[in-house]
Amino acid sequence: MSWRKKHRMDLLKLSFLLFIPGFVLAYLGGNSGNSLQIGLSFAFIGLGSLIALLIKN
């Protein structure tokens, strides 16, 4: 059994949990004009997307 199948649910949960602060930081950073929060939101959303792509197959 490959590591992707073995840890699929844990990685899906992690991916979802990375999207939540990413969207919250994007919202808060957009409202306040804080570029640091917007940059952090890109990092969280990017990591969540990367994990989702890794377990896709």
Legacy VTK file of the C-alpha trace (Angstrom):
# vtk DataFile Version 3.0
C-alpha trace
ASCII
DATASET POLYDATA
POINTS 57 float
0.000 0.000 0.000
1.407 3.390 -0.973
1.873 6.213 1.514
-0.780 8.242 -0.319
-3.466 5.661 0.270
-2.321 4.989 3.813
-2.439 8.635 4.915
-5.111 9.945 2.547
-7.685 10.988 5.157
-5.104 12.647 7.399
-3.716 14.627 4.467
-7.200 15.656 3.350
-7.932 16.936 6.856
-4.632 18.826 6.898
-5.355 20.343 3.502
-8.780 21.495 4.646
-7.366 22.904 7.882
-4.819 24.929 5.886
-7.529 26.466 3.715
-9.474 27.852 6.685
-6.792 30.246 8.019
-5.841 31.080 4.448
-9.291 32.388 3.617
-9.651 34.138 6.976
-6.302 35.902 6.550
-7.184 36.885 2.988
-10.445 38.409 4.176
-8.915 40.253 7.118
-5.902 41.400 5.135
-8.083 42.636 2.308
-10.293 44.639 4.637
-7.420 46.240 6.523
-5.004 46.544 3.592
-2.385 44.470 5.420
-0.078 42.914 2.820
1.526 40.567 5.368
-1.811 38.873 6.073
-2.509 38.584 2.359
0.918 37.037 1.784
0.385 34.560 4.602
-2.993 33.642 3.142
-1.313 32.815 -0.181
1.154 30.590 1.683
-1.593 28.697 3.549
-3.767 28.265 0.459
-0.748 27.250 -1.611
0.286 24.578 0.888
-3.257 23.262 1.087
-3.460 23.069 -2.693
-0.087 21.350 -2.937
-1.127 18.692 -0.427
-4.397 18.156 -2.300
-2.474 17.708 -5.557
-0.074 15.228 -3.962
-2.851 12.912 -2.790
-4.928 13.256 -5.949
-3.544 10.128 -7.610
LINES 1 58
57 0 1 2 3 4 5 6 7 8 9 10 11 12 13 14 15 16 17 18 19 20 21 22 23 24 25 26 27 28 29 30 31 32 33 34 35 36 37 38 39 40 41 42 43 44 45 46 47 48 49 50 51 52 53 54 55 56
